[in-house]
Amino acid sequence: MIFITLTTEWHEDDFFNGITRGKIASLCPDAVVVTNASSIPPFNIMLGAFVIRNTFHHFPEGTIHLLFINSEQPKGGRFLIVKSYGHYFIGADNGIFSLILNSPPEIIIEIKNDGCSDEIDLFVKTAAEIASGKNIASLGEKTDSIIEKVPLRATIDKNVIIGSIIFIDSYGNAITNITREVFGRVFEKTPFRIYIKSNKYYTEKISNRYTDESVGELVTLFNQLDLLEISINGDNLSRLFNIENGDVVRIEGTVAKNINEGLF
């Protein structure tokens, strides 16, 4: 059984979804097509890469991932098949592959465009050929390079970590780029205060679950991605605090807890 995933900028009711699924059904009728994510903000390869990087390994090896994020081919641009960790990724060479993968790919193929009218045609045709068992080396020219982009990482300065919001989930919870490992390196045995967006909102503890705090209280925890996540138990943090991707989260060491934890 072949799985084909779609990660797109399209809304659920966008006709591109029907076109793509219809073409896959015609060329690869036995494939299981899964919407990995939709409505990625247009051209936002950082956000798209975050979603794919944290989801693709949950699919079986051999899965084909179609990346419709900033995928229209620019003049002189390339479309690629990138094989890594036993998975196939098909998309535009716009930096997204380097953001998804943490190691060099097994193989990179620049796809030959034999008369396809657009990237939907080309990606689906390529996926169908891979699903049929065709060697990907026959689908284009092997290359050793992809466009490199570097993800935004948290920085450490003495007893301060400065990170940022990189993803807001369906509940309005804000996920940061501060990892459990980075946090533990600085504050394993040191009191700290986590400031969200400004000095007005802060907390001084890490919870294990959302329900560890009272309804309406600020919650900070490490989620299943081992990233620091900030939320409000029972409410939407992003809406209440006007949180957006890119907002700063700062963690500072404190000498003593002399101010009560709270939102205000």
N, C-alpha and C positions, 0 to 999 in steps of 0.2 A: 504494500500500500504506500502510495506517494502522498506526502503532504505538501501543499503549496500555501504559504502564508502571504497575506497582503498587509503592508504597512503604508498608509496613504495620508495625503492631505485632504482627502475627500470626505464630505459629510455623508451620513448613511443614506440620504435620499438623492445623492448625486448620481447622475446617469452613468458616470465613469465606472461605478461599481458594477452595474448591470452589463456594460460592455465588456469589462475585464472578465467577469465570471462567465459570461456567455462564450467568449473566445476560449477560455480554459476548458469549458465543458465540451466545446467542439473539437479541440485539438487533443485534449487529455481527459477523456470522460471518466476515467477511473480514479482521478486524483481527488483527494479530500482538500477542499479549499477553506482556509481559516482566516478570518479577519483578525490579525494580530493587534492592530490599532488603526483607528481612523481619526479624522479631524485633527491631525497634527497641524499646528499653525503653519501656513504656507511658507516654504523656503527655509524652515527652521530645522536644519540638519542636526544641530546639537540636541534638540529635544527628541527628534526622531531616532537618533543614534542611541540616546539614553534608553528609550523604550525597547529597541531591538536588542541592545547589549544585555539587557536584564531579562529577556524573555526567550531568545532563540534556543538556548541550551535546554529548555524544558520540552522542546520538540525532539522527535527521534532523529538520529543521524540519517543523512540523506534528504532531509527536508529542504525544499527550495523556497527561498525568501525573496519576494519581489518588493523592491523599495521604490515606491512612487513618492519621493520627497525631493523637491527641487530637481525633478528628473527629466525635464525637457533639455535636450542636448544643445549646449551652446555651440557657437561656431568654433570648430577645432576641438570640441570636447569629445569624450569617449564614453561608451557604455561598456560595463565590465561584468564578467562572471568572476566572483572571488570565492574560492573554496577554502574553508577554514573549519577546524574542529569537526570535520565530516559533514558540514552544512554547505549549501550553495547560496550565495547572495548575488542578486542581479540588480544593478542600478547604475546610476550615473556616477562618473568619477568626479565627485564634487567635494570629497573629503569625508564623506559619511562612513566609508569602509574603515578608515584609520580610527575613527571615533568609536566604532563598534568593537573592533578587535584589539586585544592587548598583546598580540604577538604577530609575527610575520605570517601572511597567508600561506597555505600549502601551494596554491597555484593561482595565477591571475591571467585571465583571458580577455583581450579586447574583442568584443563581439563584432562579427561581420554583419553589416546591414544589407541583406539581399532584397532590397525593394520594399521593406516594411515602411508604412506611411508615418508611424509615430512610435513612441516608446511602449505603448500598450501592446501593439502588434509585435514588436521586437521582443519584449520581455516574455510575453506569453509563448511565442514561438520557441524562444530559447528554453524556457522552462519545460515545454512539451518534449523537446529533443533530449534534454537531460533525463526527464522521466522515462523516456523510451529506452534509456541505457546508452545513449550515444556518448562517446568520449568527449569531454568538454574541450579538449585540445583541438578537435576538428571543427569547433564552432567559431573559431577566430584565431587571432595571433597571440601567442604567449608574450607576456610582458613582465617586467620585474618591478614596475613602479606604480604607485597610486598617489593621488594628491593627499598630502599629510596635513591634518589639523590636530591641534592639541586641545583636549578638554579643559575647561576651567576647573582648577584645583584649589582647595583650601590652602591658606598660607599660615605658617607658624612664626611668631616673633616673640621670643622669651616665653612669657606665660599668657600669651594671647593667641587664639585661633580666629582667623577671619575667613569666613566662608560665604556662600551665597545660596539662594533658593534656585534649584535647577528644575524642579517639577512640582506641579500642584495637581493632586489627584482629584477624583470625582467627589470627594467629601470636603474639598477645600483644605486638606492637610498639605503642609509645605515640606517638601523633601529637600534637604541640603546636600552639598557636596562634601560635608564633613563626615569622614568615616569613623567607625568605632575604633579602628587602630590608631588613627591620628589623635582622636580625643584621649584615648588611654595613654598615649605617649606623653601627653602634656598634663593631664588632670587625673591620673589614676589615683593619687592619694592627696590631691590638692583641692581645697574648696574652690568653687567656680560660680560664675553668674553668666547665664546665656541671655544676650540681648537680641531682640527681634526687631529689626528695622530701625529702631531708635532706642534711646535710654528709657523710654516710657514703658516698654513691655519687656519683662524679663522673668526668668525662673532660675532656681538654684538647685534643681534636682533632675535626675534622669529616672523616669518611670519604666516599669516593665510592661504595663498595659494601659490602654486609654482609661479604663475604669478605675485605675489606681487613684485618680483625682476626682474630685467632686464635679458634677455637671456644671459647665460654664467656666471651669478652671483650665488654665494653660497646661498642656501636656507636652513633654519632650521625651522621646524614646528613640532607641535604635530599631529600625524596622527590619523586615526580612532580607533587605539588601545590605544590611549593616551600615546604613546611612542615618544620620541624625534627622529625625522627623519632628515637626512642630505642629501641634493641633490644639483644638479646644474640645474637651469632652462634651459631645452632644451638640456641637455647633460647627459653623463653617469659618475657620480661621481666615482664609483668604478674603472672604466677603467682609467680615467684621473689621479686620485690620488693614484692608485694602492691600493685601500682599500680592506681589507679582514675581514672576521669574526674574532673577537678577538682583532682587533685594538682598541686602547684606545681613548676615547673621554673625554676631561677634561673641566670642566666649573669652572671658577674662578671669584670671585667678583673683581670689579674694582672701583677705587676711582672716576675716571672721564674718559670720552671718549676723550682721547687726541691723538688717532691714528685713521685714517680713516679706515672704514670697507673695506675689500677687500680680494682678494685671495692671493695676494703677498705682 
